């Protein structure tokens, strides 16, 4: 199911501080999601609803987000690139972790 542009760009009101948002996203990824997605998906994106723990994996943020929002329209979404410390990086140095 594709999310309409109006739904995609609808401003969702954050319900958590930036710090709490990040803490919840990282905790859910490490405790519930990582072991399910890491093998064979290096470099792909995980979109996680930090309230329900629901997640979607895709090659890019838009697709992962669209899939998650189709199932959970009010998701508070945290993104992680599998096998990396950040979704994006700047400069020539890679942020890839040794696994």
ZIMO-V849846 format. One record per residue. BURIAL is b if it has 24 or more other C-alpha atoms within 12 Angstrom, else e. Layout:
burial:BURIAL
burial:BURIAL
This chain:
burial:e
burial:e
burial:e
burial:e
burial:e
burial:e
burial:e
burial:e
burial:e
burial:e
burial:e
burial:e
burial:e
burial:e
burial:e
burial:e
burial:e
burial:e
burial:e
burial:e
burial:e
burial:e
burial:e
burial:b
burial:b
burial:b
burial:e
burial:b
burial:b
burial:e
burial:e
burial:e
burial:b
burial:b
burial:e
burial:e
burial:b
burial:e
burial:e
burial:e
burial:e
burial:b
burial:b
burial:b
burial:b
burial:b
burial:b
burial:b
burial:b
burial:b
burial:e
burial:e
burial:b
burial:b
burial:b
burial:b
burial:b
burial:b
burial:e
burial:e
burial:b
burial:b
burial:b
burial:b
burial:b
burial:b
burial:b
burial:b
burial:b
burial:e
burial:e
burial:b
burial:b
burial:b
burial:b
burial:b
burial:b
burial:b
burial:b
burial:b
burial:b
burial:b
burial:b
burial:b
burial:e
burial:e
burial:b
burial:e
burial:e
burial:e
burial:e
burial:e
burial:e
burial:e
burial:e
burial:e
burial:e
burial:e
burial:e
